[in-house]
Amino acid sequence: MKVALIGATGFVGQALLEELLARGHDVTALARHPEKLAAHPHLRTVKADAQDAAQVQAAVAGNDAVISAFNAGWSNPDIYRDFMSGTRAIVAGTKAAGVKRYIVIGGAGSLYAPDGTQLVDSPNFPAAIFDGANAARDALNELKQETTLDWTQLSPPVAFHGGGPTERTGRYRVDGDTPLNTGDGVGTISPADLALAVVDELETPKHVGKRFTIAW
């Protein structure tokens, strides 16, 4: 397939790029700094600002799908505003380009606890990441109203973070809106296996118009 990847130089984006190329897809990578990406015969890099819908439209046109690993930066004091504006620009640009299939990496904060509340609303939710998690939750709520795109959102497990495990096991479990735990506590996964789940969904869609989550 021809796949446009947004955020290819980021933590999740790098793993997605590697998985897509390894499985033979032709990738157009949108990045603010495309020079950070190594050359590959099936990779085309485009310098583009995800906050600009026109730039997104021009870059993703002609692709079969758009995968967004956009992140406004956890240390960004304006992360809520920038996350929402970037997400809206990506959705608008994708629609304007006529690309129907849209897969986005969201957050775990919008998953539901057993009492029916969302994790981001828990009194114990880390304040340092609240604004970003709240933005990801609100972006998902907007996506649920989308009728033009064949969208899917993947919410990573609760313990997924930059300092976690990195190995590719080739396995993962799937659930819908409820976080997956293990006998040792909250679930996690590596970026490589998260990328595996995303590309599996790309190649064999099972969650169109839905959000799903994964963990080992």
C-alpha positions as CSV (number, residue, x, y, z in Angstrom):
1,M,0.0,0.0,0.0
2,K,0.9,3.7,-0.3
3,V,0.9,5.0,3.3
4,A,1.5,8.6,4.5
5,L,3.0,8.6,8.0
6,I,2.8,11.7,10.2
7,G,5.3,12.0,13.0
8,A,7.8,9.5,11.5
9,T,10.8,10.8,13.6
10,G,9.0,10.4,16.9
11,F,9.1,7.7,19.5
12,V,6.2,5.8,18.0
13,G,6.7,7.0,14.5
14,Q,10.1,5.5,14.1
15,A,8.8,2.1,15.0
16,L,5.9,2.5,12.6
17,L,8.2,3.5,9.8
18,E,10.4,0.5,10.4
19,E,7.4,-1.9,10.4
20,L,5.8,-0.4,7.3
21,L,9.0,-0.6,5.3
22,A,9.8,-4.1,6.5
23,R,6.4,-5.3,5.2
24,G,6.8,-3.7,1.8
25,H,4.7,-0.6,1.9
26,D,5.6,2.6,0.1
27,V,5.8,5.3,2.8
28,T,5.5,9.1,2.5
29,A,6.9,10.4,5.8
30,L,5.8,13.9,6.9
31,A,8.2,15.5,9.3
32,R,9.4,18.9,10.4
33,H,13.0,17.5,10.1
34,P,12.9,14.8,7.4
35,E,16.7,14.9,7.3
36,K,16.6,12.8,10.4
37,L,15.3,9.8,8.4
38,A,17.6,7.4,6.7
39,A,17.2,6.9,2.9
40,H,15.2,3.8,1.8
41,P,14.0,2.8,-1.7
42,H,10.4,2.7,-0.5
43,L,10.5,5.9,1.5
44,R,9.7,9.4,0.4
45,T,10.2,12.2,2.9
46,V,8.3,15.5,2.9
47,K,9.0,18.5,5.1
48,A,5.5,19.5,6.3
49,D,3.9,21.1,9.3
50,A,1.1,19.0,10.8
51,Q,-0.5,22.2,12.1
52,D,-1.2,23.3,8.5
53,A,-4.0,21.5,6.8
54,A,-3.0,22.6,3.3
55,Q,0.5,21.2,3.8
56,V,-0.9,17.9,5.1
57,Q,-3.3,17.7,2.1
58,A,-0.5,18.2,-0.4
59,A,1.8,15.6,1.3
60,V,-0.8,12.8,1.8
61,A,-2.6,13.1,-1.6
62,G,-2.4,9.9,-3.6
63,N,-1.9,7.6,-0.7
64,D,-4.1,4.7,0.3
65,A,-4.0,5.5,4.0
66,V,-2.8,8.0,6.6
67,I,-1.3,6.9,9.9
68,S,-0.8,9.7,12.4
69,A,1.7,9.4,15.3
70,F,1.4,13.2,15.9
71,N,2.4,14.5,19.3
72,A,2.5,18.1,20.3
73,G,5.3,17.4,22.8
74,W,4.9,16.4,26.4
75,S,7.0,19.3,27.6
76,N,5.1,21.8,25.6
77,P,3.2,24.2,27.9
78,D,0.6,24.7,25.2
79,I,0.2,20.9,24.5
80,Y,-3.6,20.9,24.8
81,R,-4.1,23.7,22.3
82,D,-1.3,22.5,19.9
83,F,-2.5,18.9,20.1
84,M,-6.1,19.8,19.2
85,S,-5.1,22.2,16.4
86,G,-2.7,19.7,14.9
87,T,-5.1,16.9,15.1
88,R,-7.8,18.9,13.4
89,A,-5.4,20.1,10.7
90,I,-4.4,16.5,10.0
91,V,-8.0,15.3,9.8
92,A,-8.9,18.3,7.5
93,G,-5.9,17.7,5.3
94,T,-6.6,14.0,5.0
95,K,-10.2,14.6,4.0
96,A,-9.3,17.3,1.6
97,A,-6.8,15.0,-0.1
98,G,-9.5,12.4,-0.6
99,V,-7.8,9.7,1.6
100,K,-10.5,7.6,3.4
101,R,-8.4,5.4,5.7
102,Y,-7.1,7.1,8.7
103,I,-5.4,5.4,11.7
104,V,-4.3,7.5,14.7
105,I,-2.2,6.7,17.8
106,G,-4.1,8.1,20.7
107,G,-3.6,8.0,24.5
108,A,-4.5,5.6,27.3
109,G,-6.2,8.3,29.4
110,S,-9.5,7.9,27.6
111,L,-9.7,4.2,28.4
112,Y,-12.4,3.3,31.0
113,A,-11.9,2.1,34.6
114,P,-14.2,-0.6,36.0
115,D,-16.4,2.0,37.5
116,G,-17.1,3.5,34.1
117,T,-15.0,6.6,34.5
118,Q,-12.1,7.5,32.2
119,L,-8.6,7.1,33.5
120,V,-7.8,10.7,32.8
121,D,-10.5,11.8,35.3
122,S,-9.0,9.7,38.1
123,P,-7.7,11.7,41.1
124,N,-4.5,9.8,40.9
125,F,-3.9,10.6,37.2
126,P,-0.4,12.2,36.8
127,A,-0.8,16.0,36.6
128,A,2.3,16.3,34.4
129,I,0.6,14.6,31.5
130,F,-3.0,15.6,32.2
131,D,-3.2,18.3,29.5
132,G,-1.9,16.0,26.8
133,A,-4.1,13.1,27.9
134,N,-7.1,15.3,28.0
135,A,-6.4,16.6,24.5
136,A,-6.1,13.0,23.2
137,R,-9.5,12.2,24.9
138,D,-11.2,15.3,23.3
139,A,-9.6,14.5,19.9
140,L,-11.1,11.0,20.1
141,N,-14.5,12.4,21.0
142,E,-14.3,14.6,17.8
143,L,-13.2,11.6,15.8
144,K,-16.2,9.6,16.9
145,Q,-18.4,12.2,15.1
146,E,-16.4,11.7,11.8
147,T,-18.5,10.4,9.0
148,T,-16.1,10.9,6.0
149,L,-13.1,9.0,7.1
150,D,-12.7,5.2,7.7
151,W,-10.9,5.9,11.0
152,T,-9.4,3.8,13.7
153,Q,-7.7,4.9,16.9
154,L,-5.2,2.7,18.8
155,S,-4.8,3.6,22.5
156,P,-1.6,2.2,23.9
157,P,-1.5,0.4,27.3
158,V,-1.3,2.3,30.5
159,A,2.4,1.6,31.2
160,F,3.6,2.4,27.6
161,H,6.3,5.0,27.7
162,G,9.7,5.9,26.3
163,G,11.7,4.1,29.0
164,G,9.9,0.8,28.7
165,P,10.8,-2.4,26.9
166,T,11.9,-2.3,23.3
167,E,11.9,-5.9,22.0
168,R,9.6,-7.1,19.2
169,T,7.9,-10.2,20.3
170,G,5.4,-10.5,17.5
171,R,2.4,-10.8,19.9
172,Y,-0.2,-8.7,21.6
173,R,-3.6,-8.9,23.1
174,V,-6.6,-6.8,22.0
175,D,-9.5,-5.1,23.8
176,G,-11.8,-2.2,23.1
177,D,-12.2,0.6,25.6
178,T,-10.8,-1.2,28.7
179,P,-7.1,-1.2,29.6
180,L,-5.4,-4.6,29.5
181,N,-3.6,-5.6,32.7
182,T,-1.4,-8.5,33.6
183,G,-0.9,-10.4,36.8
184,D,1.9,-7.9,37.7
185,G,-0.2,-4.8,37.2
186,V,-1.0,-2.5,34.3
187,G,-0.2,-3.6,30.8
188,T,2.6,-2.4,28.6
189,I,4.0,-3.1,25.2
190,S,7.1,-2.2,23.1
191,P,7.0,0.4,20.3
192,A,7.8,-2.4,17.9
193,D,4.8,-4.5,18.9
194,L,2.6,-1.5,18.9
195,A,3.7,-0.8,15.4
196,L,2.9,-4.4,14.5
197,A,-0.7,-4.0,15.7
198,V,-1.1,-0.8,13.7
199,V,0.1,-2.3,10.5
200,D,-1.9,-5.4,11.1
201,E,-5.0,-3.1,11.4
202,L,-3.9,-1.3,8.2
203,E,-3.6,-4.6,6.2
204,T,-6.6,-6.4,7.8
205,P,-9.1,-3.8,9.2
206,K,-11.0,-5.0,12.2
207,H,-11.7,-1.7,14.0
208,V,-13.0,0.8,11.4
209,G,-15.0,3.5,13.2
210,K,-13.7,2.3,16.5
211,R,-11.0,2.6,19.1
212,F,-9.1,-0.4,20.4
213,T,-6.2,-1.0,22.8
214,I,-3.5,-3.5,23.1
215,A,-0.9,-4.9,25.5
216,W,1.2,-8.0,25.9
